[in-house]
Each structure stands twice: as C-alpha cells, then as structure tokens.
Amino acid sequence: MEILIMQVSLFVLALMLGVELITKVPPTLHTPLMSGTNAISGIALVGAILAAGNADGGEVARWLGFVAVVLASINVVGGYMVTNRMLAMFKRKD
C-alpha cells in the first residue's frame, strides 16, 4: 500500500510540474514542443509494447498492456497528423 501512495504522489507531482512548465511556453514554441511530445509518445508506445509482452500478471495485465498499446498508437498517429497540418500552414503557395 505504501508503494501505491508513493507512486500516486509522484504522479501528482509530475502532473503539477508539467502543467506549470507548459503554461510558461510561449506560443511561438508550440510547434517544436508538439514534435518533441510526439517523440516521447513514440517512446511510450515502445514501453507499452514491452510491458504487454512481459505481462506476468495474468490476463488482466495483458489486456491493460493491449489498451496501453492502442492508446499510445492513437496518440502517436494523431500527434503526427496535427504536426503535419501545422507544418503545411507554413508552406509557400506557388
């Protein structure tokens, strides 16, 4: 139970730190920030695949790993689609 409390506390701390940092980013840096976020999402996808493959916790762990892979894949694809649309706005029209 102590480990769960520690993990939840760490999650809340990371959430508060992330919100504080993101609000300080000027709007001109949002596009590079999105690209960096897509790279992190790709790393999360690899982690989800590894976690799903090593699911020693039984059937529930496998299903949670599968859901993690699906959600991370949606996040990566959606992020690249948004980045592609944003970069298309900066192309010159000939």
DSSP file (Angstrom, degrees, kcal/mol; ACC not computed):
  #  RESIDUE AA STRUCTURE BP1 BP2  ACC     N-H-->O    O-->H-N    N-H-->O    O-->H-N    TCO  KAPPA ALPHA  PHI   PSI    X-CA   Y-CA   Z-CA
    1    1 A M     >        0   0    0      0, 0.0     4,-1.9     0, 0.0     5,-0.2   0.000 360.0 360.0 360.0 -34.7    0.0    0.0    0.0
    2    2 A E  H  >  +     0   0    0      1,-0.2     4,-2.2     2,-0.2     5,-0.1   0.864 360.0  54.0 -65.2 -35.2    2.9    2.4    0.7
    3    3 A I  H  > S+     0   0    0      2,-0.2     4,-2.6     1,-0.2    -1,-0.2   0.906 106.9  51.2 -65.7 -40.9    4.2    1.8   -2.8
    4    4 A L  H  > S+     0   0    0      2,-0.2     4,-2.6     1,-0.2     5,-0.2   0.915 110.1  49.0 -62.3 -43.2    0.9    2.8   -4.3
    5    5 A I  H  X S+     0   0    0     -4,-1.9     4,-2.3     1,-0.2    -1,-0.2   0.905 112.1  49.2 -63.3 -40.9    0.8    6.0   -2.2
    6    6 A M  H  X S+     0   0    0     -4,-2.2     4,-2.4     2,-0.2    -2,-0.2   0.916 112.2  47.9 -64.3 -43.0    4.3    6.9   -3.3
    7    7 A Q  H  X S+     0   0    0     -4,-2.6     4,-2.3     2,-0.2    -2,-0.2   0.905 112.6  47.8 -66.2 -41.7    3.5    6.2   -7.0
    8    8 A V  H  X S+     0   0    0     -4,-2.6     4,-2.5     2,-0.2    -1,-0.2   0.902 111.9  51.0 -65.1 -40.5    0.3    8.3   -6.8
    9    9 A S  H  X S+     0   0    0     -4,-2.3     4,-2.3    -5,-0.2    -2,-0.2   0.913 110.9  48.2 -62.6 -42.8    2.3   11.1   -5.1
   10   10 A L  H  X S+     0   0    0     -4,-2.4     4,-2.5     2,-0.2    -2,-0.2   0.894 111.1  51.1 -64.3 -40.2    5.0   11.0   -7.7
   11   11 A F  H  X S+     0   0    0     -4,-2.3     4,-2.4     2,-0.2    -2,-0.2   0.924 111.1  47.2 -62.4 -45.4    2.3   11.1  -10.5
   12   12 A V  H  X S+     0   0    0     -4,-2.5     4,-2.5     2,-0.2    -2,-0.2   0.902 112.4  50.2 -64.8 -40.7    0.6   14.1   -8.9
   13   13 A L  H  X S+     0   0    0     -4,-2.3     4,-2.4     2,-0.2    -2,-0.2   0.922 112.0  47.1 -62.6 -44.7    3.9   15.9   -8.5
   14   14 A A  H  X S+     0   0    0     -4,-2.5     4,-2.6     2,-0.2    -2,-0.2   0.879 111.5  52.4 -64.4 -37.8    4.9   15.2  -12.2
   15   15 A L  H  X S+     0   0    0     -4,-2.4     4,-2.4     2,-0.2    -2,-0.2   0.932 111.2  45.6 -63.3 -46.5    1.4   16.4  -13.3
   16   16 A M  H  X S+     0   0    0     -4,-2.5     4,-2.1     2,-0.2    -2,-0.2   0.904 114.2  48.6 -64.9 -41.1    1.7   19.7  -11.4
   17   17 A L  H  X S+     0   0    0     -4,-2.4     4,-2.4     2,-0.2    -2,-0.2   0.911 111.6  50.1 -64.5 -42.7    5.3   20.3  -12.7
   18   18 A G  H  X S+     0   0    0     -4,-2.6     4,-2.6     2,-0.2     5,-0.2   0.914 111.0  47.9 -62.7 -44.3    4.2   19.5  -16.3
   19   19 A V  H  X S+     0   0    0     -4,-2.4     4,-1.9     1,-0.2    -1,-0.2   0.913 112.2  50.2 -63.1 -42.1    1.3   21.9  -16.1
   20   20 A E  H  X S+     0   0    0     -4,-2.1     4,-0.6    -5,-0.2    -2,-0.2   0.904 113.6  44.9 -64.0 -41.7    3.5   24.6  -14.6
   21   21 A L  H >< S+     0   0    0     -4,-2.4     3,-0.8     1,-0.2     4,-0.4   0.907 111.3  51.9 -70.2 -41.2    6.1   24.2  -17.3
   22   22 A I  H >< S+     0   0    0     -4,-2.6     3,-1.3     1,-0.3    -1,-0.2   0.868 104.6  56.3 -65.4 -36.4    3.7   24.0  -20.3
   23   23 A T  H 3< S+     0   0    0     -4,-1.9    -1,-0.3     1,-0.2    -2,-0.2   0.720 103.2  56.9 -69.2 -18.1    2.0   27.3  -19.2
   24   24 A K  T << S+     0   0    0     -3,-0.8    -1,-0.2    -4,-0.6    -2,-0.2   0.538  82.4 103.7 -87.9  -7.2    5.3   29.1  -19.4
   25   25 A V  S <  S-     0   0    0     -3,-1.3     5,-0.1    -4,-0.4    -3,-0.0  -0.618  73.7-126.2 -79.4 127.6    6.0   28.1  -23.0
   26   26 A P    >   -     0   0    0      0, 0.0     3,-1.9     0, 0.0     4,-0.2  -0.376  23.0-111.9 -69.8 153.7    5.4   31.0  -25.5
   27   27 A P  G >  S+     0   0    0      0, 0.0     3,-1.4     0, 0.0     4,-0.3   0.770 113.0  66.2 -58.4 -27.4    3.0   30.3  -28.4
   28   28 A T  G 3  S+     0   0    0      1,-0.3     3,-0.3     2,-0.1    -3,-0.0   0.719 100.8  50.7 -68.5 -18.4    5.9   30.5  -30.9
   29   29 A L  G <> S+     0   0    0     -3,-1.9     4,-1.8     1,-0.2    -1,-0.3   0.319  80.2  96.4-100.1   8.4    7.4   27.4  -29.5
   30   30 A H  H <> S+     0   0    0     -3,-1.4     4,-2.3     2,-0.2    -1,-0.2   0.882  80.3  54.7 -67.3 -37.1    4.3   25.2  -29.5
   31   31 A T  H  > S+     0   0    0     -4,-0.3     4,-1.9    -3,-0.3    -1,-0.2   0.954 111.1  42.9 -64.3 -50.1    5.2   23.5  -32.9
   32   32 A P  H  > S+     0   0    0      0, 0.0     4,-2.2     0, 0.0    -1,-0.2   0.873 113.0  54.8 -62.4 -32.8    8.6   22.3  -31.7
   33   33 A L  H  X S+     0   0    0     -4,-1.8     4,-2.2     1,-0.2    -2,-0.2   0.894 105.9  51.6 -65.2 -38.8    7.1   21.3  -28.4
   34   34 A M  H  X S+     0   0    0     -4,-2.3     4,-2.1     2,-0.2    -1,-0.2   0.903 108.6  51.2 -62.8 -41.2    4.5   19.2  -30.3
   35   35 A S  H  X S+     0   0    0     -4,-1.9     4,-1.7     1,-0.2    -2,-0.2   0.910 110.8  48.0 -64.2 -41.0    7.3   17.5  -32.2
   36   36 A G  H  X S+     0   0    0     -4,-2.2     4,-2.0     1,-0.2    -1,-0.2   0.881 109.6  53.1 -64.7 -37.6    9.1   16.7  -29.0
   37   37 A T  H  X S+     0   0    0     -4,-2.2     4,-2.3     1,-0.2    -2,-0.2   0.871 105.6  54.4 -65.5 -36.8    5.9   15.4  -27.5
   38   38 A N  H  X S+     0   0    0     -4,-2.1     4,-1.9     2,-0.2    -1,-0.2   0.894 107.2  50.7 -63.5 -39.1    5.4   13.1  -30.5
   39   39 A A  H  X S+     0   0    0     -4,-1.7     4,-1.7     2,-0.2    -2,-0.2   0.912 110.4  48.7 -64.5 -41.4    8.9   11.6  -29.9
   40   40 A I  H  X S+     0   0    0     -4,-2.0     4,-2.3     1,-0.2    -2,-0.2   0.880 108.6  54.3 -65.3 -37.1    8.1   11.0  -26.2
   41   41 A S  H  X S+     0   0    0     -4,-2.3     4,-2.0     1,-0.2    -1,-0.2   0.872 105.3  53.8 -64.7 -35.8    4.8    9.3  -27.3
   42   42 A G  H  X S+     0   0    0     -4,-1.9     4,-2.0     2,-0.2    -1,-0.2   0.893 108.3  49.0 -63.4 -39.5    6.8    7.0  -29.5
   43   43 A I  H  X S+     0   0    0     -4,-1.7     4,-2.3     1,-0.2    -2,-0.2   0.894 109.6  52.2 -65.6 -39.6    8.9    6.0  -26.6
   44   44 A A  H  X S+     0   0    0     -4,-2.3     4,-2.3     1,-0.2    -2,-0.2   0.864 106.8  54.0 -64.0 -35.1    5.8    5.4  -24.5
   45   45 A L  H  X S+     0   0    0     -4,-2.0     4,-2.3     2,-0.2    -2,-0.2   0.922 108.1  48.5 -64.5 -44.0    4.5    3.2  -27.3
   46   46 A V  H  X S+     0   0    0     -4,-2.0     4,-2.4     1,-0.2    -2,-0.2   0.914 112.0  50.0 -62.0 -41.9    7.7    1.1  -27.2
   47   47 A G  H  X S+     0   0    0     -4,-2.3     4,-2.5     1,-0.2    -2,-0.2   0.885 109.5  51.1 -62.7 -38.9    7.3    0.9  -23.4
   48   48 A A  H  X S+     0   0    0     -4,-2.3     4,-2.4     2,-0.2    21,-0.2   0.894 109.8  49.8 -66.1 -39.2    3.7   -0.2  -23.7
   49   49 A I  H  X S+     0   0    0     -4,-2.3     4,-2.1     2,-0.2    -2,-0.2   0.924 112.6  46.9 -64.3 -43.9    4.7   -2.9  -26.2
   50   50 A L  H  X S+     0   0    0     -4,-2.4     4,-1.6     1,-0.2    -2,-0.2   0.903 113.0  49.1 -64.8 -40.3    7.4   -4.2  -23.9
   51   51 A A  H  < S+     0   0    0     -4,-2.5    -2,-0.2     1,-0.2    -1,-0.2   0.891 111.4  49.1 -66.7 -38.5    5.0   -4.1  -20.9
   52   52 A A  H >< S+     0   0    0     -4,-2.4     3,-0.9    13,-0.3    -1,-0.2   0.864 110.9  51.0 -68.6 -34.6    2.3   -6.0  -22.8
   53   53 A G  H 3< S+     0   0    0     -4,-2.1    -1,-0.2     1,-0.2    -2,-0.2   0.806 113.0  44.6 -72.1 -29.2    4.9   -8.6  -23.9
   54   54 A N  T 3< S+     0   0    0     -4,-1.6     2,-1.6    -5,-0.1    -1,-0.2  -0.054  74.4 147.7-103.7  31.4    6.1   -9.2  -20.4
   55   55 A A    X   +     0   0    0     -3,-0.9     3,-0.6     1,-0.2     7,-0.2  -0.504   6.9 159.8 -74.1  90.4    2.7   -9.4  -18.7
   56   56 A D  T 3   +     0   0    0     -2,-1.6    -1,-0.2     1,-0.2     3,-0.1   0.482  57.5  83.1 -86.8  -3.6    3.4  -11.8  -15.9
   57   57 A G  T 3  S-     0   0    0      1,-0.3     3,-0.3    -3,-0.1     2,-0.2   0.413  99.2-115.4 -83.3   3.0    0.3  -10.6  -14.0
   58   58 A G    <>  -     0   0    0     -3,-0.6     4,-1.7     1,-0.2    -1,-0.3  -0.619  58.9 -27.3 101.7-160.7   -2.1  -12.7  -16.0
   59   59 A E  H  > S+     0   0    0     -2,-0.2     4,-2.3     1,-0.2    -1,-0.2   0.854 131.8  55.3 -66.0 -38.3   -4.9  -11.9  -18.3
   60   60 A V  H  > S+     0   0    0     -3,-0.3     4,-2.5     1,-0.2    -1,-0.2   0.912 107.4  50.3 -63.6 -41.8   -5.7   -8.5  -16.8
   61   61 A A  H  > S+     0   0    0      1,-0.2     4,-2.3     2,-0.2    -1,-0.2   0.881 109.5  51.5 -64.6 -37.9   -2.2   -7.4  -17.3
   62   62 A R  H  X S+     0   0    0     -4,-1.7     4,-2.4     2,-0.2    -1,-0.2   0.924 111.2  46.9 -64.1 -43.6   -2.2   -8.5  -20.9
   63   63 A W  H  X S+     0   0    0     -4,-2.3     4,-2.5     2,-0.2    -2,-0.2   0.900 112.0  49.8 -66.9 -39.8   -5.5   -6.6  -21.6
   64   64 A L  H  X S+     0   0    0     -4,-2.5     4,-2.2     2,-0.2    -1,-0.2   0.893 111.1  50.3 -64.7 -38.1   -4.2   -3.5  -19.8
   65   65 A G  H  X S+     0   0    0     -4,-2.3     4,-2.2     2,-0.2   -13,-0.3   0.897 109.9  50.4 -64.0 -40.5   -1.0   -3.7  -22.0
   66   66 A F  H  X S+     0   0    0     -4,-2.4     4,-2.4     2,-0.2    -2,-0.2   0.921 110.7  48.6 -63.0 -44.2   -3.1   -4.1  -25.1
   67   67 A V  H  X S+     0   0    0     -4,-2.5     4,-2.7     1,-0.2     5,-0.2   0.895 110.2  52.6 -62.8 -39.4   -5.1   -1.0  -24.2
   68   68 A A  H  X S+     0   0    0     -4,-2.2     4,-2.4     2,-0.2    -1,-0.2   0.901 109.6  48.7 -62.9 -41.0   -1.9    0.9  -23.5
   69   69 A V  H  X S+     0   0    0     -4,-2.2     4,-2.2   -21,-0.2    -2,-0.2   0.922 112.7  47.8 -64.9 -43.9   -0.5    0.0  -26.9
   70   70 A V  H  X S+     0   0    0     -4,-2.4     4,-2.3     2,-0.2    -2,-0.2   0.942 114.6  44.9 -63.0 -47.9   -3.8    1.1  -28.6
   71   71 A L  H  X S+     0   0    0     -4,-2.7     4,-2.1     1,-0.2    -1,-0.2   0.893 113.6  49.5 -66.1 -39.4   -4.0    4.4  -26.8
   72   72 A A  H  X S+     0   0    0     -4,-2.4     4,-2.3    -5,-0.2    -1,-0.2   0.881 110.6  51.5 -66.5 -36.8   -0.3    5.2  -27.3
   73   73 A S  H  X S+     0   0    0     -4,-2.2     4,-2.6     2,-0.2     5,-0.3   0.919 109.7  48.9 -64.7 -43.4   -0.7    4.3  -31.1
   74   74 A I  H  X S+     0   0    0     -4,-2.3     4,-2.5     1,-0.2     5,-0.2   0.905 111.5  50.8 -61.4 -40.9   -3.6    6.7  -31.3
   75   75 A N  H  X S+     0   0    0     -4,-2.1     4,-2.2     2,-0.2    -2,-0.2   0.912 112.1  46.0 -63.8 -43.8   -1.6    9.4  -29.6
   76   76 A V  H  X S+     0   0    0     -4,-2.3     4,-2.2     2,-0.2     5,-0.2   0.946 115.7  44.6 -65.7 -48.9    1.4    9.0  -31.9
   77   77 A V  H  X S+     0   0    0     -4,-2.6     4,-2.1     1,-0.2    -2,-0.2   0.929 115.2  47.9 -63.4 -45.4   -0.6    9.0  -35.1
   78   78 A G  H  X S+     0   0    0     -4,-2.5     4,-2.3    -5,-0.3    -1,-0.2   0.891 110.6  52.3 -62.8 -39.5   -2.8   11.9  -34.0
   79   79 A G  H  X S+     0   0    0     -4,-2.2     4,-2.4    -5,-0.2    -1,-0.2   0.906 110.2  47.1 -63.9 -42.1    0.2   13.9  -33.0
   80   80 A Y  H  X S+     0   0    0     -4,-2.2     4,-2.3     2,-0.2    -1,-0.2   0.852 110.5  53.1 -69.7 -32.5    1.9   13.4  -36.3
   81   81 A M  H  X S+     0   0    0     -4,-2.1     4,-2.1     2,-0.2    -2,-0.2   0.922 111.2  46.0 -65.9 -42.7   -1.3   14.3  -38.2
   82   82 A V  H  X S+     0   0    0     -4,-2.3     4,-2.3     2,-0.2    -2,-0.2   0.917 113.1  49.7 -65.3 -42.9   -1.5   17.6  -36.2
   83   83 A T  H  X S+     0   0    0     -4,-2.4     4,-2.5     1,-0.2     5,-0.2   0.899 109.6  52.0 -62.9 -40.1    2.2   18.3  -36.7
   84   84 A N  H  X S+     0   0    0     -4,-2.3     4,-1.8     1,-0.2    -1,-0.2   0.911 110.7  47.5 -62.6 -42.6    1.8   17.7  -40.5
   85   85 A R  H  X S+     0   0    0     -4,-2.1     4,-1.0     2,-0.2    -1,-0.2   0.887 112.0  50.4 -65.6 -38.5   -1.2   20.1  -40.7
   86   86 A M  H >< S+     0   0    0     -4,-2.3     3,-0.5     1,-0.2     4,-0.5   0.910 111.1  47.9 -67.3 -41.0    0.7   22.7  -38.7
   87   87 A L  H >< S+     0   0    0     -4,-2.5     3,-1.0     1,-0.2     4,-0.4   0.829 104.6  60.9 -68.7 -30.8    3.8   22.5  -41.0
   88   88 A A  H >< S+     0   0    0     -4,-1.8     3,-0.9     1,-0.2    -1,-0.2   0.791  95.0  63.4 -65.8 -26.4    1.5   22.7  -44.0
   89   89 A M  T << S+     0   0    0     -4,-1.0    -1,-0.2    -3,-0.5    -2,-0.2   0.764 101.4  51.3 -67.9 -23.7    0.4   26.1  -42.9
   90   90 A F  T <  S+     0   0    0     -3,-1.0    -1,-0.2    -4,-0.5    -2,-0.2   0.483  85.0 108.4 -93.8  -3.3    4.0   27.4  -43.3
   91   91 A K  S <  S-     0   0    0     -3,-0.9     2,-0.2    -4,-0.4    -3,-0.0  -0.484  74.4-114.3 -74.1 143.9    4.5   26.2  -46.8
   92   92 A R        -     0   0    0     -2,-0.2     2,-0.7     1,-0.1    -1,-0.1  -0.541  21.3-130.0 -76.5 141.8    4.6   28.8  -49.5
   93   93 A K              0   0    0     -2,-0.2    -1,-0.1     1,-0.1     0, 0.0  -0.842 360.0 360.0 -94.1 116.3    1.8   28.7  -52.1
   94   94 A D              0   0    0     -2,-0.7    -1,-0.1     0, 0.0    -2,-0.0   0.445 360.0 360.0 -88.7 360.0    3.3   28.8  -55.6
